[in-house]
Amino acid sequence: MKEQPLRTTVIGSYPFPGWLEFACQNLDEFGDADREEMIDDAVTTALHDQYAAGLDVVTDGEQTRLDFNLSFYGFLEGIELESAPTRRFGPPAHDQRGKHKISWPFEAPKGLGTVDDFKRLQRLATGNATLKASVPGPYTLAGRLQPNRRYPDRWAITEELTPIVARELEDLVAAGCTEITVDEPSMSCYAHREDTKQFVDIFNRTVEPVAGNCRLSTHLCFGNYKGRAVGLRQYAPMFPDFLEFNVDELHLEMASREFAELEHIGEIAKHKDIAVGIIDVKSYYIETVEDIAGRVRRCLEFAPADRLAFAPDCGLSQTARWAAKQKLHNMVEGVALVRNELGTA
């Protein structure tokens, strides 16, 4: 179990400051040293907001990533980047992101970049919060790579990526990372139509080198491309198989779904910790402190305090920073209110 009942955490991503988005559109205007300083400043900004909220667990806000997983393809040798999307106009959806061609058996000889990100986080962190890293899992990474004769389907591509991600996890632990989220949202998005036992097998083989050597979690959500879901928003198809994931904590998206299927957390709590998504990152309604406290009390009807943690539904990268700051602050305050009621503060 985790070190604190009802702890507050985040998934991984945090909004880019406006100046960083502008700078990313004009990178040719900056030198290498300028860019390094800019990254440090962005991570410092993300940490500042998380510390100000009072979170028990913080991340670097994934400030070096174009998206929670898209930047990782730049570390893979043997693929052709920047394939054109099949649709450029109209309402945003996943088909507006192109798929990359595989030109050769691919590898990541220099890793996926998360170790450097974590070392930067260690260097810039000043508070007492736990530092967490997040790494996309192989099945999710496989989603933007095009099958070919050598790799005829997504499963074959996933198998090639699995040892690459596993090595990345080992390198993170060797660098001193004690908490890692392995992001596999594609598994939860497609659990209703794919082999969930095969998902569990892939996931557990990926984390096997580090299981027991750090605190592991995974994030079960339904997608958040520009505030839109992609998968069938039901947890029933995932269970009971997903209880076999070799992790210490499962994160569930609940707030955007009005806490439908909340009863699942009772069964999960018999096996592992649960981080309940308690603020809606797809809505600009700012949950009040009392809203949060009421939701925490409702979760306690199904699971004990020492099994529960609380977080946003998903990463905050698609939420405006002004809203993200208020939502995180109120989340922490609302959880603290219940901690005081329980005498666990």
N, C-alpha and C positions, 0 to 999 in steps of 0.2 A: 504494500500500500504506500501511498505518497506520504510525505513528511508532515502535511498539514491538512486537516479536514476543511472542506469547502474552499480550497485554494482557487485563486484567480489566475487565468492563463490566457494565451492567445494562440492562434493557429500558426501564423508565420508572417504573412505580408501586412504591410502598413501603407497608407497612401504616400505617394511621392509628394514632397513639397512642390509648390507651383514652380519655383525657380529651377528645380531639378528637371521637371518635364520640359521646360523651355530649353535648358542646357542640352538635354538629350536630343533635341531637334536641331541643335547647332554645334554638335561635338567637334566639327572641323575647326571651330574657332578657338578651341582649347588645346593646350599642350598636355603632355603626359602627366606632368606634376599638377597641373590645374585639375585634371580629371581625378587624380588620386585624392587631392584635397576635397573635391566636390563629393566624392563617395564618402569620405570620412565625415564631412559635414552633414550629409544626408542621414547616415547611421546615427550620428550624435543627436540629430533632430528627432528621429524615431524613438531613440532611447529616452530622450527628455520627456516626450509625451507619455510614454509607458510608465516611466518613473513617477511622473506627476499624477498619473491615475492611481498609482499605488499597487500595481500588479505584483503578484508573487513570482511570476515567470515572464521573462521578456525575450524578444528576438531582435535581430538587426533590422527587422521590417522588410527584409528581402529587397533592400534599396539598390542592390546591384543587378537585379533581375528584371527583364522586360515584362515578365509575367511569372507566376509561381513555377512554371516549368519551361517556358519557351526559350530562355537564354541558354539552357543546358545543351541544346543542339549545337551551339557554337564550340563546345568542347569535344564533340565527336568527330573523329577523322573517318572518312569513308562515306560521307553523305554530302549531297549538293543542297546548300541552303537557299532560302528565298524562292521556293516554288510559288507560282502565282496561285492565289485562291480561285475557286470556281465561281465565286460571286463577290462582287465589289460594292454593290449598292443595296439600298434598302435597310430594313431594321437589322440590328446587329445579331449575329448568330455564329456558331462555330464554323460554318462553311465559309466564313470570310477570313479564315486563317488557312494559308496554304499548307500542303504536306510536302515534306522534303523527300527527295529521291535518295535511295541508297545506291552508291556507285561502287562500293567495295565492301568486303567484310569490315565492319566498323569497330572502333575501339576508342578509348579515352586515355591515351598514354600519360596525360598530365592530370588526370582526375576530372571531376565535374565542377571544380571551383569552390565547393562548399567549405573546404578546409581553410582556404585563405579568408573566406567570409567570416568563419568562426573565429579565427585568430584576430581579425579586425574587431569583431565584437568583444572579445576578451580584452583587447587593448583599450577600447573606448568605454567599456562599461564601468560605471562608478558606484552603483548601488549594490544592495545585498540580494537582489532578486536572482533566481536561478536563470541561467542562460540556456536557451534552447535553439537548436538548429533544425531545419526542415529540409528534407530531400525528397524529390518526386520518385515514386516507385517505378519499376520497369514497365508494368502494363500501361500505366498512364503515359510514360514517355514514349511508348511504342505507338501511341495514337496519332502522332503527327508524322510518322514515317510511312512511306508508300511500300507496300509489299512488292516483291519482284520474284524472279525465278528462283533465286537462292533462298529468299525469305517469303514464302507463298502466302502467309497470313500474319495477323497481328500476334498470334501465339508464338510463331517462330521468331519474330522480331523481339518479342518480350524475352525469350530464352537467351538471346544474344546480349540483351541489356542487363539481365539479372546479375551476372558476376561483376559487371561494371559498377552497378549501384551497391552491391555488397562490399566491394573494395572501398568505395567512397565512405560507407558507414564505418568500416574498420579504421580508415584514416582519420575520420572525425573523432572516434573514441581515443585513438592514439594521440590526438592533439589536445585531449583533455575535456572533450564534450561529454557531459553526463546525462543529457536529455535530448532525444531526437524524435521528431515526428516524421514518419515515412508517409508521404502524401500519395494515396491511391484513390482519388475521387472517381476515376473511371471504373474501378471495381464496384463501387456503390451505385454509380449511375447505370451500370449494365448488369447488375446482379439479377434483375428480373428476367433476363433473356440468355445469360451465359452460365457456364458451369461454375457455381460458387465453390465447389470443392477444389476445382483447379485454381481458382483465385487464391484460396487458402494455401495450397501447396506452393504456388509461386511466391506469395508473400513470405511464408515461413522460411523458404530456402534463401530468400534475399536477406533476411535479418538474422539468419542462423549464426553468422560469425560474431555478432555483437550482442545477441540475446543474453541477458544476465550480466552484461558488462556496462550497461547504461539503462536509463529509464526510456522505454520505447512506447510510442503511441502511434496511432494512425487515425486519419480524419475521414469519416464517412459522411460525404455530402452529396449533393445532387447537381453540382456545377454552379459556377457564378461568372459566366462570361458577360461582362458589362451589366451585371445585375440580373441576369437571366439564368434559370436552371436549364439543364439539358436532359436529366434522367427522370425516370418515373420516381416521384417523391414518396416512396414507401419503403420502410425498413423491413417489413415482413419477409420479402424474398431473400434477405441477407442472413436471416437467422433460422435455425441455430448454427449454421455452418461458420459464420463469421466469429462466433465465440471461440473458435479454434485458432484465430490469429495469435501469434506468439508476441503479444504486446502487454504492457502493464496498464494501458489506458486506451479506451475507445472514445473518440469524440463524435457526438451526434448533433446534426443540424436540427434544431427544434423550434426556435423562435419564429422563423419565417413560415412554419407549418402549423402555427397556433398550438404547438406542443402535442400534435397528433402522435399516437403510438408511444406516448411517454411511458406507458407501462413496461415497455421493453427494458428500461433501465433497471428494473427490479431483478430481472433474470441476469442481465449483464453483471450486476453488482455481486452476484454469487461467484463470479469468476475473475473479475478484474475491475479496475476503477473506470469511472465514466466522467468525461468532461462534457457537460450539457451546453449546447449552444443556446445562450439565454438572451442574446441581443441580435436583432435582425439587421444584417449588414446590407440588405437589399431595400430597406425602408428608411426614409428620413424622419420617421417618427422617432423622437428621442425618448427612450424608455426612462421613466422616472426611477428614483431610488426605491420608492415603494413598489413600483411595478416589479423591479428586480427582486426585492425581498419576498414579494408574494410568489414569484416563480420559484425561488429557492425553496420556500416552504412547501410548495406543491411537489417539488422533486423529492423532498424528504419524506413524503408519504409513500414513496416507492423504494428508496434506497437510503442507506445510512450515511451520515455525514462524512465518515472516514473513507467512503468510497467515491464521494462526489467532488468534482471540480467544475468550474464555470468559465465560459469563454464566449466570444462572438460565434455566430453560426459558422463562419468561414473566415478566410483572410479578409483584411480590411482594404485591400488595394483598390477595390472598386467603389469605395465609399469616400466622399469628400472628407478632407482632414478635419474640418471644423466639427463635423458630425461624429467622426471616429473618436475624437478627443472627448466629447461630451458623453458618448455612449460608454466608453471605457471607464471614465470617472464614475458615472452612475452605477455601472456594473459592480465596481469594487466597493462603492459605498453601500449598495443594497446587500451584497454578500456580507459585508462587515456588520450590518444591522442584525442579520440572522445569527452570525457568529456570537455577537453579544448576547442575544436571546438564549443561545445554547450554552453560553459560558465557555466557548472555545476560542475566543479572541486572544 
